[in-house]
């Protein structure tokens, strides 16, 4: 008994639809672009650390490593209250 019909070219009737979807995906993927706005560039420049800040952070790191860094609990608690009460 033969299962194959006389028309073997239309074995997958959805083949054309699948090919069209693949072409559309290729077109979409090739057109993606990223642009950084001038505002974003300005924000990135503002985030750069100043020399004063960098030296302050380095001093704190050295104090922590040497064991000489002391935390002021009242000042820390006040800063936390100020932050959460906004």
BADRENKOL-833510 format. One record per residue (C-alpha): residue number from 1; residue in three letters; x, y, z. Coordinates in steps of 0.1 Angstrom, whole numbers. Layout:
<atoms>
<atom><k>NUM</k><r>Ala</r><X>X</X><Y>Y</Y><Z>Z</Z></atom>
...
</atoms>
This chain:
<atoms>
<atom><k>1</k><r>Unk</r><X>0</X><Y>0</Y><Z>0</Z></atom>
<atom><k>2</k><r>Unk</r><X>14</X><Y>34</Y><Z>-10</Z></atom>
<atom><k>3</k><r>Unk</r><X>9</X><Y>63</Y><Z>15</Z></atom>
<atom><k>4</k><r>Unk</r><X>26</X><Y>90</Y><Z>-6</Z></atom>
<atom><k>5</k><r>Unk</r><X>3</X><Y>109</Y><Z>-29</Z></atom>
<atom><k>6</k><r>Unk</r><X>11</X><Y>122</Y><Z>-64</Z></atom>
<atom><k>7</k><r>Unk</r><X>19</X><Y>158</Y><Z>-52</Z></atom>
<atom><k>8</k><r>Unk</r><X>51</X><Y>156</Y><Z>-30</Z></atom>
<atom><k>9</k><r>Unk</r><X>60</X><Y>193</Y><Z>-34</Z></atom>
<atom><k>10</k><r>Unk</r><X>33</X><Y>205</Y><Z>-10</Z></atom>
<atom><k>11</k><r>Unk</r><X>44</X><Y>182</Y><Z>18</Z></atom>
<atom><k>12</k><r>Unk</r><X>44</X><Y>211</Y><Z>44</Z></atom>
<atom><k>13</k><r>Unk</r><X>16</X><Y>235</Y><Z>35</Z></atom>
<atom><k>14</k><r>Unk</r><X>29</X><Y>259</Y><Z>62</Z></atom>
<atom><k>15</k><r>Unk</r><X>64</X><Y>262</Y><Z>49</Z></atom>
<atom><k>16</k><r>Unk</r><X>58</X><Y>295</Y><Z>31</Z></atom>
<atom><k>17</k><r>Unk</r><X>43</X><Y>310</Y><Z>62</Z></atom>
<atom><k>18</k><r>Unk</r><X>73</X><Y>299</Y><Z>83</Z></atom>
<atom><k>19</k><r>Unk</r><X>97</X><Y>313</Y><Z>58</Z></atom>
<atom><k>20</k><r>Unk</r><X>79</X><Y>347</Y><Z>58</Z></atom>
<atom><k>21</k><r>Unk</r><X>80</X><Y>348</Y><Z>96</Z></atom>
<atom><k>22</k><r>Unk</r><X>118</X><Y>341</Y><Z>96</Z></atom>
<atom><k>23</k><r>Unk</r><X>124</X><Y>369</Y><Z>70</Z></atom>
<atom><k>24</k><r>Unk</r><X>104</X><Y>393</Y><Z>92</Z></atom>
<atom><k>25</k><r>Unk</r><X>124</X><Y>384</Y><Z>123</Z></atom>
<atom><k>26</k><r>Unk</r><X>157</X><Y>390</Y><Z>103</Z></atom>
<atom><k>27</k><r>Unk</r><X>144</X><Y>424</Y><Z>92</Z></atom>
<atom><k>28</k><r>Unk</r><X>134</X><Y>434</Y><Z>128</Z></atom>
<atom><k>29</k><r>Unk</r><X>167</X><Y>422</Y><Z>143</Z></atom>
<atom><k>30</k><r>Unk</r><X>189</X><Y>440</Y><Z>118</Z></atom>
<atom><k>31</k><r>Unk</r><X>171</X><Y>474</Y><Z>125</Z></atom>
<atom><k>32</k><r>Unk</r><X>177</X><Y>476</Y><Z>162</Z></atom>
<atom><k>33</k><r>Unk</r><X>197</X><Y>507</Y><Z>172</Z></atom>
<atom><k>34</k><r>Unk</r><X>207</X><Y>523</Y><Z>205</Z></atom>
<atom><k>35</k><r>Unk</r><X>212</X><Y>560</Y><Z>209</Z></atom>
<atom><k>36</k><r>Unk</r><X>223</X><Y>577</Y><Z>241</Z></atom>
<atom><k>37</k><r>Unk</r><X>207</X><Y>611</Y><Z>246</Z></atom>
<atom><k>38</k><r>Unk</r><X>227</X><Y>642</Y><Z>255</Z></atom>
<atom><k>39</k><r>Unk</r><X>209</X><Y>643</Y><Z>289</Z></atom>
<atom><k>40</k><r>Unk</r><X>221</X><Y>607</Y><Z>296</Z></atom>
<atom><k>41</k><r>Unk</r><X>256</X><Y>616</Y><Z>286</Z></atom>
<atom><k>42</k><r>Unk</r><X>255</X><Y>646</Y><Z>309</Z></atom>
<atom><k>43</k><r>Unk</r><X>242</X><Y>624</Y><Z>338</Z></atom>
<atom><k>44</k><r>Unk</r><X>271</X><Y>599</Y><Z>332</Z></atom>
<atom><k>45</k><r>Unk</r><X>296</X><Y>628</Y><Z>334</Z></atom>
<atom><k>46</k><r>Unk</r><X>280</X><Y>640</Y><Z>366</Z></atom>
<atom><k>47</k><r>Unk</r><X>284</X><Y>606</Y><Z>382</Z></atom>
<atom><k>48</k><r>Unk</r><X>322</X><Y>607</Y><Z>379</Z></atom>
<atom><k>49</k><r>Unk</r><X>337</X><Y>610</Y><Z>413</Z></atom>
<atom><k>50</k><r>Unk</r><X>356</X><Y>641</Y><Z>422</Z></atom>
<atom><k>51</k><r>Unk</r><X>392</X><Y>640</Y><Z>435</Z></atom>
<atom><k>52</k><r>Unk</r><X>379</X><Y>653</Y><Z>469</Z></atom>
<atom><k>53</k><r>Unk</r><X>354</X><Y>624</Y><Z>471</Z></atom>
<atom><k>54</k><r>Unk</r><X>379</X><Y>598</Y><Z>460</Z></atom>
<atom><k>55</k><r>Unk</r><X>405</X><Y>609</Y><Z>487</Z></atom>
<atom><k>56</k><r>Unk</r><X>378</X><Y>609</Y><Z>513</Z></atom>
<atom><k>57</k><r>Unk</r><X>367</X><Y>573</Y><Z>504</Z></atom>
<atom><k>58</k><r>Unk</r><X>403</X><Y>562</Y><Z>504</Z></atom>
<atom><k>59</k><r>Unk</r><X>409</X><Y>576</Y><Z>539</Z></atom>
<atom><k>60</k><r>Unk</r><X>378</X><Y>557</Y><Z>551</Z></atom>
<atom><k>61</k><r>Unk</r><X>390</X><Y>525</Y><Z>535</Z></atom>
<atom><k>62</k><r>Unk</r><X>424</X><Y>529</Y><Z>552</Z></atom>
<atom><k>63</k><r>Unk</r><X>408</X><Y>536</Y><Z>586</Z></atom>
<atom><k>64</k><r>Unk</r><X>385</X><Y>505</Y><Z>582</Z></atom>
<atom><k>65</k><r>Unk</r><X>414</X><Y>483</Y><Z>572</Z></atom>
<atom><k>66</k><r>Unk</r><X>436</X><Y>495</Y><Z>601</Z></atom>
<atom><k>67</k><r>Unk</r><X>407</X><Y>492</Y><Z>626</Z></atom>
<atom><k>68</k><r>Unk</r><X>407</X><Y>529</Y><Z>635</Z></atom>
<atom><k>69</k><r>Unk</r><X>373</X><Y>537</Y><Z>619</Z></atom>
<atom><k>70</k><r>Unk</r><X>347</X><Y>546</Y><Z>645</Z></atom>
<atom><k>71</k><r>Unk</r><X>310</X><Y>548</Y><Z>638</Z></atom>
<atom><k>72</k><r>Unk</r><X>290</X><Y>575</Y><Z>655</Z></atom>
<atom><k>73</k><r>Unk</r><X>257</X><Y>557</Y><Z>663</Z></atom>
<atom><k>74</k><r>Unk</r><X>237</X><Y>589</Y><Z>671</Z></atom>
<atom><k>75</k><r>Unk</r><X>247</X><Y>605</Y><Z>637</Z></atom>
<atom><k>76</k><r>Unk</r><X>239</X><Y>572</Y><Z>619</Z></atom>
<atom><k>77</k><r>Unk</r><X>205</X><Y>570</Y><Z>635</Z></atom>
<atom><k>78</k><r>Unk</r><X>197</X><Y>606</Y><Z>628</Z></atom>
<atom><k>79</k><r>Unk</r><X>206</X><Y>602</Y><Z>591</Z></atom>
<atom><k>80</k><r>Unk</r><X>184</X><Y>571</Y><Z>589</Z></atom>
<atom><k>81</k><r>Unk</r><X>155</X><Y>590</Y><Z>605</Z></atom>
<atom><k>82</k><r>Unk</r><X>160</X><Y>619</Y><Z>581</Z></atom>
<atom><k>83</k><r>Unk</r><X>160</X><Y>596</Y><Z>552</Z></atom>
<atom><k>84</k><r>Unk</r><X>129</X><Y>576</Y><Z>562</Z></atom>
<atom><k>85</k><r>Unk</r><X>108</X><Y>606</Y><Z>573</Z></atom>
<atom><k>86</k><r>Unk</r><X>108</X><Y>622</Y><Z>539</Z></atom>
</atoms>
